[in-house]
Amino acid sequence: MITAKSLFDSLVGQLVGYRPEEARAIVFLLLEHYLLLRRTDVVAGKPIPTNPPQPDWAELIRRLNSHEPVQHLIGTTEFCGLEFQVSPAVLIPRPETEELIRLIVRDYAETTGQLNLIDIGTGSGCIAVTLARFLPQATVVAWDLSPEALEVAQLNARTLLADVEFEQRDILNVGEENRRFECVVSNPPYVTLSEAEHMETNVLRYEPHLALFVEDQDPLLFYKAVADFGQQHLNTEGACYVEINERFGPQTQQVFEERGYRNVQIFKDIHGKERFVKAVK
């Protein structure tokens, strides 16, 4: 009889090019997704159930050894305690971005008045949907240039019962916009092309470059656009919250200060890297 422990050990042993703790985490996800097995089941050596049927483990291992993200194999990832659908059309939400959510929720949790919020470059919708869930008093709008990304985001909003208005819009070419907001949030492309050679293969090969990269000659392009948008469409005392490239913390701060924002602050992530900027109009 095959046990959860023996299957776990076999699958971990077939993964190539992963750190041991990373390989174990991936296999735990596979067993939970396909066989509804928990970590305690693996440790206890629980017998493998005959129903549901097992997937093609060899094919899954082949895809993983080609550096395809495990989130693409199972189609979902967890973000802020919620399960989001993902696909090659969107970036896989990162744990660091959860801290951006916490920062915004902390600032607006007690708000009882009007709270119009816009998420620029929504991707999977993880920011917009989570904020709509955690700040039920907010009216949330989310933009993305990619129609494929918007399909994923809309699916996530429906599945997670979040009221978000999605629009296909380009922050670099906004056009006519008459709405006003209390909060602008964005996790725009911020990885310079010269940094690509240092990135993991699974990111370079399987995640959308449109959402990742910016030209080296203007690495703050999207922050300038977000800051300009905020100056035109934020109400007084409204704020911009952005995730940033750790290499450009002071420069990103300067972008907002040059445009007249007050109390421009840099916040570090769980790894001690400069990762977020908050700027008040």
Secondary structure, DSSP 4 states (H G I P E B T S, - for coil): --BHHHHHHHHHHH--SS-HHHHHHHHHHHHHHHH---HHHHHHTPBPPSSSPP--HHHHHHHHHTT--HHHHHSEEEETTEEEE--TTSPPPPHHHHHHHHHHHHHHTT--S--EEEEES-TTSHHHHHHHHH-TT-EEEEEES-HHHHHHHHHHHHHTT--EEEEE--TTS-------EEEEEE----EEGGGGGGS-HHHHHHS-HHHHEE-TT-TTHHHHHHHHHHHHHEEEEEEEEEE--GGGHHHHHHHHHHTT-EEEEEEE-TTS-EEEEEEE-
